[in-house]
Amino acid sequence: MESKFNARYLAIRYGFLALLAGLLIFFSIFANGFAGPRSAVFIFQSVAITGILALGVTCTLVVDGFDLSIGSVATSSLMLSAYMLVILEQNAFVAVVVCLIMGAFVGFLNGILIVRMKVPDLLATLGMMFLLIGLQRVPTEGRSISTGMRLPSGEVAEGVFSTSFLWIGRHRFDFFLEKLIPVSVLIFLGVAFLVWLFLELTRHGRLMYAIGSNERAASLAGTNVNFYKILAYMISGVTASIGGILLSARLGRGDIASGNNLLLDSVAAALIGFAVLGAAKPNALGTAIGALFVGVLLQGLTMMNAPYYTQDFVKGGVLVIALVFTFALTARSHK
Amino acid sequence: MKKITCKIRKIEKSFGSNKVLKSIDLDLEAGKVAVLMGANGAGKSTLVKILCGVHQADSGSIELFDQAFKPQKPVDAFKEGVVTVHQSINDGVVPDLDVASNLMLDRLTEKEFGLFINQKVLKINAKAIAETMGISINVETPVSELGVADRQLIAIARAMARKPKVLILDEPTSSLSSAEADQLFTVLEKLRKMNVAILYISHRMSDIRRIADNIITMRDGKISGQFSEKPLDYEAAVTAMIGHKMTEVDVETVSKGEIILEFKNVKLEPESSNINLTINKNEVVAITGLLGSGKSQLASILYGISKPSQGSIFLNGKRLENTSPQEAIKDGIHMSPKDRASNAIFQSFNIESNLTVPFTKNYSWLSFLRFKLLAEVAKTKIKDIGIVCQSEFDNIETLSGGNQQKVIVGRWLLQSCKLLILDEPFQGVDIKARRDIGKYIRESAGERATLVFVSELDEALEIADRVLVMHEKSFVGEHQNKNIDLEKILIEISGQVSTNSKNWNANGI
């Protein structure tokens, strides 16, 4: 192997972070109002939900799986929390717990489909995705849920989004400035920290990476492959339901049309994460930075008056560049 | 009269600052089999890759029939008639296609072949190729349904379809049984008569004895010896390859301890004969036999992956009832599986992580990995087995095959066990690493029973106190490793001994 500190090594390891720094400097100079704490928090807030989902996908990518159902788990969680609060008139705590259990259960089902029924991961979670998209529309006959809505039975729903539930989505903590940091941002950072801790510092994380690298060898080394695979999908399901709860608490109603972009955005963030620090593998830190990267870019462009319809194009561009970083550069350096 | 097909002169190649080939001069004669020997890392693969167009030489020249030959990519090489069969079997076949399409694959890529495939013509041509190779498989069978050995033969047959002038075979017999290897050698005989120059890379002495017209040895990127005078001096060749004289490794057989493992009337298959067998503490027992003789099946039964047809196995007097590797490890059975690339190596992990995978629990606190302890443990093991590396954080892929194998064997010696099983621990391992591993296994054998499954007799004799021979799912011989009767073992391995007895007992002699 060549010297560790040659140009390609530096490019692979720090190229993407340098690009991020460059963007920050560029927008700070040219986009009026970009540099500043409020703008920074806004970026964090805009990527919080996507980022949380992306961290879940990262766990499934680590075991060489894939979870296509996260977007629909999140929207199901959104609808389920609204249903619990508005129609069943439960309190915020019950609504949150029920949503988390639903996420874990869907993840468990995905896991069982994959390890026991041997359905390929993409197909199993694709099926689950369709199932949930359909299921979440059934109880309300396809309508959004809000206080005062007329139920299929003819009654009027009297429950409300309690203030404690809305607090999750709308409260901002004081941090030097008054009302600066929203709850969702703290939850995003918290989930990122926990997933990082789990994947990088615990033996369970290492065994999950082992499964992703060589499943057979992991099994012959005494690893309970099925357990860890199911666990990965359950983590993914739970993080997706957290995302859904945050979305619901932010919107304050069970909006049937929300969360369309969640799946693709979060998968993109997780894949962009491969390029951070030249990891070339799914990792929590990379995923969080990947999500932020997209947020910075969109925020900056918006402030420079780029039209909204260019957003997906920009995201796609970032993803392709990140993938080139990951695969072309690292693959060549291994030769 | 000598007819030189391929003349290699002063080939040099470096990767970065690492000089891999240093002024290689080599002639390949038409109709001769040149065996290329060398320890892992000697430069064999790089030389082959230059010949087949994967790498380009930094300087020097290659002539093919007195014409300059400078392949820029693999396609160039085989259009000129230099054809290579690589060691990794699945590089040579497309599993989803049938045998006929596989055999004709290279024709399909040619423009002259036309747009549409004439299935009839395809099959006729494929059959013709299969016949010259003596392959009796139906050409309509999908390759995915074939075993490893058949795939290998097809990969080789595919190379034949290209009508090679120079044929390079990289360890072609490493996954073949002797009957299948025989088939290959028959084909090589034919090619020899057709004046093809053959470069044959192998570690197997038995193959080399059988096929070599001349032997070329490489060491440290240089040709360290060429032997062409008959009879070939094999010992000198091995000496030239490893740099010091190959001494017969003398095994000091040891006195054995209490019984660790006991087989009582075990049958691998309903029709096979009963196995009664005891393995003791402190002894190393090698089980040898051909591919398919039941060695791997026995290993997988002990490791909880499969079950015997009948009978029971006892470990320290307790009946073995494990149903997964996980449970087997808990019972104190450790197994290093064969074929490390697909069964043992974690490519994206470093040496430390590869070593410690099965025992992360022992090196963590409340599930949190204790990184300092892990590094220490890895360092100690690296020193003990002599793994050549920069540090314990090197990626496993940067190591040579022999050193990778040391990591895999070392993995199972991190924690003590009652029974250590090593399935083909010397597969694709150079002689130096093989000696290191063998020595370490014997040194550490005191507190456990050790079972080693090998198909090479030399390897068994190097490591074992006792050698057992398997044939067709049954045991057919037992030998103490002292003044051993080689001829008798060879007869037993090849199955020329009567196995009428319905019972077989080996409880040490």
HADDOCK unambig.tbl for C-alpha pairs under 7 A between the chains (distance, minus, plus):
assign (segid A and resid 1 and name CA) (segid B and resid 16 and name CA) 6.77 0.50 0.50
assign (segid A and resid 2 and name CA) (segid B and resid 16 and name CA) 5.41 0.50 0.50
assign (segid A and resid 2 and name CA) (segid B and resid 17 and name CA) 6.85 0.50 0.50
assign (segid A and resid 201 and name CA) (segid B and resid 368 and name CA) 5.61 0.50 0.50
assign (segid A and resid 201 and name CA) (segid B and resid 369 and name CA) 5.77 0.50 0.50
assign (segid A and resid 202 and name CA) (segid B and resid 367 and name CA) 5.22 0.50 0.50
assign (segid A and resid 202 and name CA) (segid B and resid 368 and name CA) 4.13 0.50 0.50
assign (segid A and resid 202 and name CA) (segid B and resid 369 and name CA) 5.21 0.50 0.50
assign (segid A and resid 203 and name CA) (segid B and resid 360 and name CA) 5.87 0.50 0.50
assign (segid A and resid 203 and name CA) (segid B and resid 364 and name CA) 6.96 0.50 0.50
assign (segid A and resid 203 and name CA) (segid B and resid 367 and name CA) 5.60 0.50 0.50
assign (segid A and resid 203 and name CA) (segid B and resid 368 and name CA) 6.09 0.50 0.50
assign (segid A and resid 203 and name CA) (segid B and resid 369 and name CA) 5.56 0.50 0.50
assign (segid A and resid 210 and name CA) (segid B and resid 346 and name CA) 6.37 0.50 0.50
assign (segid A and resid 213 and name CA) (segid B and resid 346 and name CA) 5.51 0.50 0.50
assign (segid A and resid 213 and name CA) (segid B and resid 347 and name CA) 6.41 0.50 0.50
assign (segid A and resid 213 and name CA) (segid B and resid 348 and name CA) 6.37 0.50 0.50
assign (segid A and resid 214 and name CA) (segid B and resid 346 and name CA) 5.69 0.50 0.50
assign (segid A and resid 216 and name CA) (segid B and resid 343 and name CA) 5.69 0.50 0.50
assign (segid A and resid 217 and name CA) (segid B and resid 342 and name CA) 6.90 0.50 0.50
assign (segid A and resid 217 and name CA) (segid B and resid 343 and name CA) 4.39 0.50 0.50
assign (segid A and resid 217 and name CA) (segid B and resid 344 and name CA) 4.44 0.50 0.50
assign (segid A and resid 217 and name CA) (segid B and resid 345 and name CA) 6.62 0.50 0.50
assign (segid A and resid 220 and name CA) (segid B and resid 325 and name CA) 5.87 0.50 0.50
assign (segid A and resid 221 and name CA) (segid B and resid 357 and name CA) 6.83 0.50 0.50
assign (segid A and resid 221 and name CA) (segid B and resid 358 and name CA) 5.03 0.50 0.50
assign (segid A and resid 222 and name CA) (segid B and resid 325 and name CA) 5.06 0.50 0.50
assign (segid A and resid 222 and name CA) (segid B and resid 326 and name CA) 4.04 0.50 0.50
assign (segid A and resid 222 and name CA) (segid B and resid 329 and name CA) 6.83 0.50 0.50
assign (segid A and resid 222 and name CA) (segid B and resid 358 and name CA) 6.06 0.50 0.50
assign (segid A and resid 223 and name CA) (segid B and resid 326 and name CA) 6.54 0.50 0.50
